[in-house]
Amino acid sequence: MTTPQVFSAPEKIVADVCVYGGVSGGVTAAIQAARMGKSTVLLTPTKHLGGMTTSGLGFTDFGNEHTLGGISRELYHRIYLHYRDAAAWTWEKQDAFQNKGQGAAAFIESKELATVFEPSVAERLLNEMLHEAGARVIVARLDREHGVTKEGARITAIRTENGQEIHAKVFIDATYEGDLLAAAGVSYTVGREANAVYGETISGIQAQLSIGNQFKTARVDPYIIPGNPASGLLPHVNPDTGGPDGAGDKRLQSYCYRMCLTDVPANRVAVEKPEGYDEREYEILFRTIEQGSKRFFKLSMLPNRKTDSNNSGPVSCDFIGMNYGADWNYAEAGYAKRAEVDKAHENWQRGLIWTLQHHPRVPQEIRDFYAAWGLPKDEFADHNHWPYDIYVREGRRMVSDYVMTEHHCLSQVVAEDSIGLGAYTMDSHHIQRYVTPDGIVRNEGDLQHHIPKPYPIAYRAIVPKAGECTNLLVPWALSASHMAFGSIRMEPVFMTLGQSAATAACLAIDGGIPVQQVPYATLKARLLADGQILSLEPTPKH
């Protein structure tokens, strides 16, 4: 496996394109820019590249396999070829694997695509593709306070915490949090807009519509001493929703780690009780079990008897309400605070597994069901077998002259400058727990809103307002409402938008023009030539 190059001393680096963020869309952006002949630097805060695609999200959110093209498709094809080799099946026989994926088959034979995979396989293949393209990789974090130098509306250089300077003609913010766009003075928002902002129906607080992953039959008491409000609320439960349905707030949909587990004894590491374990954190879990709940996270199967274990149910992997506080928010928090929050989430999930396997308040039937599962020895070996990256489902979102909203996702408005297609449900995880007027715990924020068909994502949504920055593109933290972003944010789409952003960056350099002035006809022609899927509508015959 190729690994990123780490510089031991500060130096000035000059490139045509600088991509900040070593996550999946950042890697595809760097690959595309390098393939188009531009000197390319991928600046990544962590040495392990790929973001969620290589950090446990192997049961890919495939809204529609027909929307997949370009480098994103190339990766899933390479993964498919990997698993065609019998030698790839080390912990189970190939014919024993059930061909099930998220929204598609695990292995789509007609298109030679894989939609499920082990994290280490995706990481190796992305590294190989990046190495083949010839992009330069630097491992360092952006100095978010003083690390962006601008002349007018143009970024001339960015600086890392260790003093390295990267001078480039065009920059791409591929971070999940939107760190570069914020440091560059570009407008953004955090949290949920009120419905009234964009004339939507499902943004903002949504207590009545939050029926997924909900306490359905269980009536869980919210108080430390059941029935006694004077005893105080259980941890992480709010006294109310904080406003009426449809009102905006600054809260974020919940995060978790996509746990990779295995039940193969020879490849299994036991999950120990985490340091500082406090069973009071799991009181809602115990009370939910007492009300009859039995399953608490998914065991979506990947090859070689591994899982992508994601949130499922009212109490699960999501550490609801723990990515923001009264005076802080993960998206804008400093690096130290983010690390603290990451660790709290890890401890919550490790504690969840340990509790389900060992705690005497958990019935033996449930303990027996979860007892077989542990962490794979051959995944995340230098990270205590725990995924590298927390699932930042939403951070900052740019506010540009064009905003993607639920109306685009529902095909009520169609963007004419497509750079890729969204195809997944408008998906928000829960955002808070609160006490209902009749005195029980309820979750709020989970919406799974169906879309009728794949829809175009606008180029204008990934470029800032021209007066704010003329040489920055933002393929992840793009200009979108909370619920529209909930559909667009899927990893295959991010990789597509990363490639499209890099293509536009190269065209802007070639033309000596701001990114806002890249001719869409020229951009579209190059995207199509490189295999991007911009529409599923039949091409008119002339």
N, C-alpha and C positions, 0 to 999 in steps of 0.2 A: 504494500500500500504506500503510495506517495504521501508525503506529509508536508505541511506548509513550512516555508522558510521563516525562521525567526531571526531578526536582526538584534545583535547584542549591544549596539551603540547607535545613538541618534545620527541620522543622516538626512540629507535632502533628496527626495525622490521625485522625478518628473515623469509624467505619463500623459497619454491622451485621455484615458478614462480611469477614474477611481471609483470603485464600488465599495461602499461601507456596509458590512454585514455579511458574514460567511454562512448564512442560512441558505436554504434551497434556492430561492429566487436570486440571491446574490451570486451564487455559484453559476447559475445559468446565465446571468447578466455578464459575468466575467468571461465565461466561455464564448458567448456570442461576440462580445467586443474584440476579444483576441482573434477569433476566427475571421472577423472583418478587417483584420490587419492593423488594429490599433494597439499601441502599447498600453497594457492594462494592469492595474494594481487592484487586488482584492484585499482590502483591509478588514481583518476579522478580529473581534474581541476574544475569540476562543480558537484553540488549535484544531478542534474537531469540527469539520465543515458539514453543512447540510441541514442544520436546524432540526425541525421536527421530523423531517423525512429520514434522518439518521438517528433520531433520539427516541424511537419507540413507536412512532406513528407509521407502522407498517401495514395496517389494515386501512388502506388509503381511501379517503373520501372522494370516490369517483362519482360525480353527479351523472356523467354521460361519457362513455368512452369515445364516442364519435367526435367530441370536442377537442380531443388530445392531438397535438401536433408539435413540430419543432423539437427542441432539445428535451422538453418534458417527455414527449413520446419516445425519444431516443433512450432516455434513462430507463423507462419502463420496459422497453424492448431489450435492452442489455440485461436487465434483471431477469426477464423471461428466458433469455438464452442461458444465463447462469444456471437456472433451475432445470433446464433441459439436460444438463450434464448429471448423470447418476452420482458422480462424486460429490455433488453439492448436498446430497441427502445423507447427512452424517448421523442424525439422531432418530430418523424414522424412514420407512420405505416410501418412495415417491408415490406409489399407487395407494398408500394408506391415507394420503392427505386429501381432505375434502375440498373440492374446488369452489369455495365460497369466499366472496369478497364483499365490500361495502358498495352496494349499488351496481355491482358487476361481478362476473366470475373472477376467481383468484387468478386464473390463467386463461386469457382470452385467446384461444387458439387461432381464430380467424384473423386476428390482428397481430398475433405474436406479441402480446403485452402481458405483463404481470402487474396485478394491482395489490398483491400482498408480498411481503418480503421481510427478511431479518434486517435489523438496523445496520449490522456490520457489513452486509452485502451492499446496501445502498451507499454507505460511506465509502467503501472501496471503489465502487464504480464511479461515483461523483468525483472522487480524487483523481481517478484515471482520466476522466474526460477533461478535467481542468488542467492536468499535467500535459495531456496531448495538445490542448489549445495553446499552451504557452503563457498563460496569465501568471503574473508574479503575485505571491501571497505573502502578506505581512501580518503577523499576529500582534496586535496592540489595540488599546481602547482609545476612542476619541476623547480628547479633552473637551468635555461638554460645556465648560464655562468660558474658555478663552481659545478654543481650538479651531475656529473658523475665521479665515481672513477673506474679506470681500472688498471689491472695488465697485462701488455703486451696487447694482443688483447682481453682480457676478462673483461667485466664489473663485478665489485665486488659489487658495491652499487650505488644507486642513492639517491640524497638528494633534499628535497623540499624547497621552499622558507621559510617555517617556521621551518626548521631545522630537520625535521623527516628524518631518514635514513632507506632505504629499502635495505636489503641485500638479494640477490636471486641467484639461480644457472643459471636461464635463464630469459631474459627480452623480452618483446614483445612491440614494438612501434605501438600502435593502434590509434595514433592521426591522424587527417586529415592533419595536417601541417607537420608531420615528425619531431617533436621537439626532441624526444629522439635520433633518429639516428644521427641527426646533432650534438647534444651535445656529442655524443659518438665518433665523428670523422669519421663517415662513409661517403663515397662519395655520393654526390647527385647533382641534377640539379634542376633548377627552370625555368619555361617558356617553349618555343617551340623550339625544335631542328630544325635545317635546314634539309630539305629533304635529303641532301647528307649524313648526319651523319649515318643513318641506311638504306639508299637506299629506302626511302619512297616517296610517291607522294602527301600526304595531310598534312604533318606537316609543321611547319613554318608559315609565313605570307601567307594568302590565300584570297586576295581581289577578285579575279575572281570567286572563288568557293563559296564565302559566299553569298548564295542566300536565305537562310532561315532567317525568322524574319527580313526581309530587307525592306527598303523603296522602294517598287516596282513601284507604280505609282506616289507616292508623290515626288516632286522635292523640297526638303526643303533647303532653303537658310541658309548657315552656319554662316552668319555674324550678329553681334548685330543689326546693321542697315541694313536691307536687301539690297543687291546689292552694299554694300560699304565695301570693304575689309579693308579700313583704320579704320573702327569702331571696328575691332577686332572680334575674333571668339566667338561663343556662348560657354558657359561652357562645359568643358570636350570633346571638339572637337579638334583633332590634325590636323595640316596643311597637313599631308600626312600620308602614312602607315608606314613610317620609314624604308622601304626597299622593295626589289622586292619580288614577290611571291616565296615561297619556302625558303626564308631566315629565320634564327632563330632570336628569340628575348627573352627577359626575362619577357614578359608580361604574365598575368594569365587570363584564361577565367573568365568571370564575375560571381559575387556572387549575391545572393539575400536571403531574407527570404521566405520560403514557407508559405505564409500567410494562416491561417485558419480563414475563415469567415463564417458567418451564416446570414440567412434572417428570422430567427424566432424571432419575437419581444420580447418575454419573455426571450430569452436567448442572447440578443444582446446588445453589448456595442458600442456606437457611436465612430467613429474614428474622433478625434478632430484635428484641424490644429496643426502641431507640432511646438514646440518652435523654433524660428529662421527661420520660413518659409520664403522662398525667391522665389517669382514667376518667377524670372529670370532663376531659375534652371529648370523650366518647359516650357521654350519658345519653345524648340523643340517639346514638346508635343502639345502645342497650334498650331504650324505651321503644324504638322502632321494632327491634327484634321481639320484644314482649307483645307487640301488637300483631305479630305474625310474619314480618318480612324475613326472607331467607337468603337473598342474593344481593351482593353489594358492589360488584364491579364486573365488567365484561371479561370473558375469556375468549376473545376473538382469535382464532388460530392462525398462526403464521407457520411457514415450513419449519421442520425439525422440532416439532412439539414445543414451540414457543408461542407466546401470546402478545397481542397488543391489548392491554387491559385498560380500558377507559371507563369513565364515569357511567354509572347506570343505577337509577333509583334515587330516592329522596336523600339518602345518606350514602355517600360513595367517595370516589377519588377527589372530586372537586372540593377544595377547602373554601367553602362558600363565604364570601365577604372578607377574605383575608388578603386581598390584593389592593386594598385601599383602607384609609382610616379617616378620622375627623380632620386631620391636617396634612395628609399625604396621599399619594396615589402612585401605584407601581410605575405607570407610564412615565411619570416625571421624577420619580425618586432617584437619589444618587446610587452609584454602584454598590456602596456598602449596604444601603437599605434593601436594595433588590436581592443581594446575596442573603441577607437575613430572612427575607420573605421566601426565597427559594428553599432555604433550609427548613423553614417552618412547614412548607408544603411537603417536602420530602419526609420529615418526621411524622407529619399527619398520616401520610400514606403507608410508611413503614409500620407505624403504630396501628393503622387499620388492619393490615395483614396479620400482624402479631396478635391483635385482639381477637380477630375472627378465628385464629388457629389455636389460641391458648387460654383466653380469659374464661374464668369459671361462670361468668354471667351469660356466656354464649352457649346455647344448647349443643350437646355433643354431636348432633346431626350436622349442624353448620360447621363446627370445628373439623369434623371428619371430611366434609366436602372440600374445605380450603387447605387441609393439612398437606396435600401433595405438592403444593406450589411454592416455588422459590425463585431466586434470581439466577439467570444463566451464567455459568462460569465464562463462556466464550463471547459474552456481550459486555461492552463498557468495562473492559478488564482493568483499565487504569483509573476508573471512577467508582470503585467499590461496587461494580456491576449495576449501578444505577444510571438511568438516562442522563445524558449530558445537559440537556436543555429543558427547562420548564415550558409548558405549553402556554405561551402568551397569546391567548385567543384574540386579544384586542388591546392596543395601546393608544398612542396618539393617532389621530386621523387628520390628514391635511384638509384644509378648507380652501379650495381653489375656485376658479370662475365657473367650473362645471362640477356638479355633485351627483354621484350615483345614489339613487334612492330606491325605495321599494317599488316605485313605479317602473323603473327599468327592469327590476327582477321579475315583475309581473307582466312584462312586455306591453305595458301601457304607454311607455315612452321608449323609443329605440334610439340608441346612440349611433350616429352615422360614421363615426371614426373608430371603428372596432379595432382593438389590438389583441383580442382574445375573447373567449366566451366563458361566462359563468354558467354553472349548471346545477349547483347544489341548492338544497333547501335553504331558505333564510333561517339561520341556526344561531340562536343565542343560548348559552348555558345560564343557569340560575345566577343571580347577582346578590341576593340577600335572603336571610331568614328573618321572619317577623312573627309577631303575635297577632292573631286575628281578633276581631271584636268579641268573639265567643271564647277566647282564651286558649287557643291551640297553636302549635307551630305550623307555619306554612312557608314554603319556598316561593321566591318571586324572581322572574326574569327569563325562565326557560320558554322559548318559543321555537317551534319547528314548523315554519310556514311554507307550504308547497309552492313551487314555481311551475308555471304551465309548460315551459320549454326553455332551452338554453338561450341566453341573451347576450348581446355585445357589451363589452366594457370599453368605455371611451378613452381614447388617448388623452383628451383634455383633462381627464380625472387624475392622471399621473404627473401632470406638470403644474408647478405653482403659478400663482398670479404673476404676470410678467413684471410688475413693479416690485416684486419681492425677491425673485431669483430667476435668472435667465439660463442657468446652466446646471440645473438640478432636476432629476427625475425620481419619482417615488412610486415604485411598483407594488409595495405592500401597504404602507400606511397612507393609502391614496385618499382622494377626496370622495368620501362616501358617508352616508348616514349609518347609524349603528346597525340597523337591520339589514341594509344592503351589504354592508361590510361582512355581516354574518354569513352571507352566501359567497361573496367574492374571496374570502380569506383562505380557502382550501389550498393545500399544498400544490396540487397539479396546476391550478390557476396561477398561483404565485410564481411558479417556474416559468409559465408562459409569459406573464407580465414582465418578469425579469429579463427574458430574452427580448421582448418587444421594446422595453426601455433602453436596453443596450443598443439595439438597432437604431432607435431614434437618436441616441447620443452620438453614434458614429455619423449619421447623416447630418446632424447639426454641426459637427466638426468639419465634415467635408464641405458644407455650404457656408461655413463661417457665420452661422446664424443662431439666434436664441432657440432653445428647445421648443418654445411656443410657436415658432415660425416654420418648423419642419413641415414641408408639404405632405399632406396626408396621402395623396395619390402615390408619391414616391415611397413613403413609408409602407403603405399597403402592398405595393408591388414587391418590395424586398421581403416583407414578412411572408407573403404567399410563396415567394421563391424559396424561402427557407423552411417551408412546410407548416407554417402556422395556420390554424383553423380560425377564420374570422367570422364565419357564418355557416349555418347548416341549410340555408336557403339554396335552392337550385340556382346555378349560374345561368343567367339569361343567354339564350342562343341568338346570334346575330346573323 
